[in-house]
Amino acid sequence: MFPLYKSSDFVITVREPSWWRKQTGTAYAFTHPIFGCVIKTLKQSDEHGRYWFRGANPSSVSSRTLGAIDPAMPLYRVLFKISKPTKSLTAS
């Protein structure tokens, strides 16, 4: 989900039980069967209870290509991220 998350970032997540209500607009991490570990934003759920996700970057994998995610798949809500400092923290 570049530019929101960079490869050097650490993300803190919590695995949500399947019975927790998922929130649209919230970032989730999950393991996609083709694309591997991804972080995407929940776009919507459909009439079959499946989840549709979107990326933050226009060149991200599209929702259609990603496909509907089965509600049985473990989802991890992203709580926050830890980014590498951009400047040196040495004293002047």
C-alpha positions in Angstrom: 0.0 0.0 0.0 2.8 2.4 -0.9 2.8 5.4 -0.3 1.1 4.7 3.1 3.3 1.8 3.9 6.9 1.3 2.8 8.8 -2.0 2.7 11.0 -0.8 5.7 7.9 -0.1 7.9 6.8 -2.4 10.7 3.0 -2.8 11.2 1.3 -3.9 14.4 -1.8 -6.0 13.7 -4.4 -7.9 15.6 -6.1 -11.0 14.2 -9.8 -10.4 14.2 -12.1 -13.3 15.0 -14.5 -14.0 12.1 -17.5 -12.8 14.2 -16.0 -9.3 14.7 -17.7 -6.8 12.4 -15.3 -5.6 9.8 -15.1 -1.8 9.2 -14.9 -0.3 5.7 -12.0 2.1 5.2 -9.9 0.1 7.7 -6.5 -1.4 6.7 -6.1 -5.1 6.9 -3.2 -7.5 6.4 -3.9 -10.9 5.0 -2.2 -13.6 2.9 -3.6 -13.7 -0.6 -3.3 -17.1 -2.4 -1.6 -15.5 -5.4 -0.1 -12.2 -4.2 1.1 -13.3 -0.8 1.1 -11.0 2.2 -0.7 -7.8 1.4 -2.1 -4.7 3.2 -5.3 -3.4 1.7 -8.2 -1.2 2.8 -11.6 -2.8 3.1 -13.8 -1.4 0.4 -17.0 -3.3 0.9 -18.6 -6.7 1.7 -21.0 -8.3 -0.8 -24.3 -10.2 -0.4 -22.4 -13.4 0.1 -20.3 -12.0 3.0 -17.1 -11.9 1.0 -14.8 -8.9 1.4 -13.5 -6.6 -1.4 -10.3 -4.6 -0.8 -8.6 -1.7 -2.5 -5.1 -0.3 -2.6 -4.0 3.2 -1.8 -1.8 3.5 -4.9 -3.3 4.0 -8.4 -0.9 1.3 -9.7 -1.9 -1.2 -7.0 -3.5 -4.5 -7.8 -7.2 -3.7 -8.5 -10.1 -5.0 -6.5 -11.2 -7.0 -9.5 -7.8 -8.7 -9.9 -7.5 -9.3 -6.2 -11.0 -10.8 -6.1 -13.4 -11.4 -3.3 -11.8 -12.6 -0.1 -13.6 -15.4 1.7 -14.7 -14.5 5.2 -13.0 -17.6 6.6 -9.6 -16.2 5.6 -7.8 -14.8 8.7 -7.7 -11.0 8.6 -5.4 -8.8 10.7 -6.5 -5.3 11.4 -3.6 -2.8 11.1 -3.4 -0.9 14.4 -0.4 1.3 13.6 2.9 1.3 11.8 6.4 2.1 12.9 8.5 3.9 10.2 12.2 4.1 10.0 13.3 7.7 11.0 14.1 9.9 8.0 16.8 12.0 9.7 19.6 11.1 12.0 18.8 11.4 15.7 22.3 12.4 16.7 22.7 15.4 19.0 24.2 18.6 17.5 
